[in-house]
Amino acid sequence: MADEAKKFLLRLGPHVFDELRRWAEQDMRSINGQIEWLLRQALRERLGRDPDDAPAKKKKA
């Protein structure tokens, strides 16, 4: 059960939602799929790795 997707409420302004919907349609994704794709892209950029990969363990000095 650890791999079960987490659910949460997300509030967006109507203009942001409309733009996100248009973008998702262009990419042939659901709005949920588009949001997840965007978040994963941002995490890859920030972490320098896929967010699903286990983080590297720090070596003790």
DODREN-375788 format. One record per residue (C-alpha): residue number from 1; x, y, z. Coordinates in nm, 2 decimals. Each point is the difference from the previous one (the first is absolute). Example, Ala and Ser with C-alpha at 12.3 -4.5 7.8 and 13.67 -1.06 7.14 Angstrom:
BEGIN
+-----+--------+--------+--------+
! num !     xx !     yy !     zz !
+-----+--------+--------+--------+
!   1 !   1.23 !  -0.45 !   0.78 !
!   2 !   0.14 !   0.34 !  -0.07 !
+-----+--------+--------+--------+
This chain:
BEGIN
+-----+--------+--------+--------+
! num !     xx !     yy !     zz !
+-----+--------+--------+--------+
!   1 !   0.00 !   0.00 !   0.00 !
!   2 !   0.30 !   0.23 !   0.02 !
!   3 !  -0.03 !   0.06 !  -0.37 !
!   4 !  -0.36 !   0.13 !   0.02 !
!   5 !  -0.05 !   0.34 !  -0.15 !
!   6 !  -0.06 !   0.28 !   0.26 !
!   7 !  -0.31 !   0.21 !  -0.05 !
!   8 !  -0.03 !   0.36 !   0.10 !
!   9 !  -0.21 !   0.31 !  -0.08 !
!  10 !   0.16 !   0.26 !  -0.23 !
!  11 !  -0.16 !   0.34 !  -0.05 !
!  12 !   0.09 !   0.20 !  -0.31 !
!  13 !  -0.13 !   0.33 !  -0.13 !
!  14 !  -0.23 !  -0.03 !  -0.30 !
!  15 !   0.25 !   0.15 !  -0.25 !
!  16 !   0.28 !  -0.23 !   0.12 !
!  17 !  -0.24 !  -0.30 !  -0.03 !
!  18 !  -0.11 !   0.10 !  -0.35 !
!  19 !   0.35 !   0.03 !  -0.12 !
!  20 !   0.10 !  -0.32 !   0.16 !
!  21 !  -0.30 !  -0.18 !  -0.16 !
!  22 !   0.09 !   0.14 !  -0.34 !
!  23 !   0.36 !  -0.11 !   0.04 !
!  24 !  -0.11 !  -0.35 !   0.12 !
!  25 !  -0.22 !  -0.03 !  -0.31 !
!  26 !   0.28 !   0.09 !  -0.23 !
!  27 !   0.22 !  -0.26 !   0.16 !
!  28 !  -0.29 !  -0.26 !   0.00 !
!  29 !   0.01 !  -0.03 !   0.38 !
!  30 !  -0.25 !   0.04 !   0.28 !
!  31 !   0.03 !   0.30 !   0.21 !
!  32 !   0.12 !  -0.22 !   0.29 !
!  33 !   0.26 !  -0.17 !  -0.24 !
!  34 !   0.12 !   0.35 !  -0.11 !
!  35 !   0.04 !   0.12 !   0.36 !
!  36 !   0.19 !  -0.32 !   0.09 !
!  37 !   0.22 !   0.03 !  -0.31 !
!  38 !   0.08 !   0.37 !   0.09 !
!  39 !   0.09 !  -0.09 !   0.36 !
!  40 !   0.22 !  -0.29 !  -0.11 !
!  41 !   0.18 !   0.23 !  -0.25 !
!  42 !   0.06 !   0.26 !   0.28 !
!  43 !   0.12 !  -0.27 !   0.24 !
!  44 !   0.24 !  -0.15 !  -0.26 !
!  45 !   0.15 !   0.34 !  -0.05 !
!  46 !   0.03 !   0.08 !   0.37 !
!  47 !   0.13 !  -0.34 !   0.11 !
!  48 !   0.20 !  -0.09 !  -0.31 !
!  49 !  -0.16 !  -0.34 !  -0.01 !
!  50 !  -0.34 !  -0.17 !  -0.04 !
!  51 !  -0.21 !   0.06 !   0.31 !
!  52 !  -0.09 !  -0.37 !   0.01 !
!  53 !   0.36 !  -0.10 !   0.03 !
!  54 !   0.13 !  -0.05 !   0.36 !
!  55 !   0.22 !   0.29 !   0.11 !
!  56 !   0.37 !  -0.07 !   0.03 !
!  57 !   0.12 !  -0.07 !   0.35 !
!  58 !   0.24 !   0.25 !   0.15 !
!  59 !   0.34 !  -0.12 !   0.09 !
!  60 !   0.12 !   0.05 !   0.36 !
!  61 !   0.31 !   0.21 !   0.04 !
+-----+--------+--------+--------+
